[in-house]
Amino acid sequence: MPNFLLELGTEELPASFVSGSAQQWQRLVPATLAEESLTNDSINVYATPRRLAVLVKGLPVQQLDREEEVKGPPASSAFKDGKPTKAAEGFAKKQGVEIDALEVRATDKGDFVFVLKKIPGRMSADILTELVPQWINKLEGKRFMRWADGDLKFPRPIRSIVALLDDTVLPITLVSGSDTVKSDRISQGHRVLHPQPVSIPQAEDYVECLRAACVEVDRTQRKNQIKAQVEAAATKQGGYADITEDLLEEVTDLVEWPNAVVGKFDEEFLILPPEVITTIIVTNQRYFPILKSPDYPELLPYFITISNGDPAKAAIIAAGNERVVRARLADGQFFYKADLVKPLEDYLPKLEKVTFQEDLGTVRAKVDRLCKIASLIVNQLQIPEEEQGDIARAALLCKADLVTQMVYELPEMQGIMGQKYALASGESEEVATAIFEHYLPKGAGDNLPQTLTGQIVGIADKLDTLVSIFGLGMLPTGSSDPFALRRAANAITNIIWAAQLPVNLHNLLAEIVAEFTAARPETPAELLSQLYDFFLQRIRTLLQEEKNVDYDLVNAVLGENDPEYTERALRDLLDALERALFLQQIRNNQTLDLIYETVNRSTRLAAQGDLDKVELEPKTAVKPELFQKSSEQAFYDAVVQLVPQTLLCKQTRNYQQLVDSLTEIAPTVSNFFDGPESVLVMDSDPEIKRNRLNLLGLLRNHARVLADFGAIVNRF
């Protein structure tokens, strides 16, 4: 069983493309081989900054022969008086068979001519030669480029192709204008440690041949080596390596033969906030910091570089890295000292010269709007007066650090430096923390603000962005969301849920939109409804994807084209979450099964009546004197007893109590439908019919306190 190797040799690839292309080939190569019925024992994809490779082991020499049935013309056209016509002869010739091979079979559309063709399997070598250009051309990524004078695009120029089926070179040619790359068995070793060409004798020898040439093509091995080297280097310096997954992933795709090099910086720079040093070392330089303790962000004056150069010249490499880091830290020290000359509040006037968005004015104008929104939230939550001062102060100062020198040079430090400068300016711990927290979460999986002040200012900031950008008609479309509005709405919802804040988002959005519209009369009239719909979409997505609630249960809580339910969800996000999680719980423990059939059946029939969906009191909706069967009276009595239970449930949100009550009433309702005293709901007498529909409507309404059972799908 032969093995196949393909390697694309390139100029230095962007790190993001190295891992991205490997992942694409891990999906594409097996899929295309399966389409061609080329079974195999294993497929391994390898990637470094200068190459992308795939090794397929255990391929067949050729495809298996197969049979294919082909439908031809109608029998009436193919044969006349039992003799083949030109239509039959033409069909047989096209399929490469004799007339005798044609068969007539009956189909739904009459008799047709068929032929069973035997198709010999093609040689694997021929198929692979055709597939390789597809694998290359189907790769996707950012910043593809043309080189030479051709139209072929790739992130960097392709310089070589290795294509081996066992020890045989397959003929593959890439043409880009006057530039032609032909396949061979010659690869390239490490640019510094092994600059000579590397000849690959057999496909299966690939990994070992490249290792001998100081190239670790196995990305997982390379990543593990880097992690181990960094940890060992940090231990040697008496500290602990600060290894973030993002940095480790990126560095893995920057080197072919990793070598950890330790650098040092002057201890005087440790007066800088550790976040500043870390940002310079990690974000700007792609180096690993060393911590004094794994649990506390105090730094040692060292950093670790993963070099792709000659280990014998580690001292020279370290000295060069130290010069760069020293210069960057010196700049940071200068900015830090200069920023501390005046208190944070004194930076507010400069915000008037920074544009938030062209049509929305300056960041200072945004701060004013943010402060008003924070005040609306404070009033809604009835925050004690003694806590309101910190919230107002944090809202006022939360963007002031944007115009400091440090944040101008290192934008990643926004909020972080605001917290540092606030404390240095004598602001309270609460205010300083809120300035940092109001940016949280910065992405999926990030921490949420933990203080009430940070939560309120963060919600206010995000609501201002949402209303303002929506107000300009700049709604997210498809994958385009330049202002991260989806992330903002998700963050608002998650903050409210996590902090158990009883925010009435429905009213809050209405108040903010009213303020915005008053200042901008040209605002579209549908702005508020657009925001409502947008938040409902985000809540729906969060419930399904993050809270793992089934889609139909989410529909039952949020409603499908049901204004009462959608408004209820926006007025009380905590209740919407609680009901959704509770429904999922009773589905999982099968309690839902006990009430589903009777409540759902009642809900569907009640839709044919005219009872208001919020009516709970049977004495105002049903006339007992119209009852004809004892099952009606029993149903009525049961609903009368249900009223106080439901009202209590609405107050306490003890939905288990409501489900218990509905479970008790289920046999009575079942008897109403199917028992010996069952009734025909759709009676010919309109008064009796309406009376019975109202009974069912009452049961539906009591159940609606929990959910719209008509939206729940039967999964029994």
Disulfide bonds with the S-S distance in Angstrom:
none
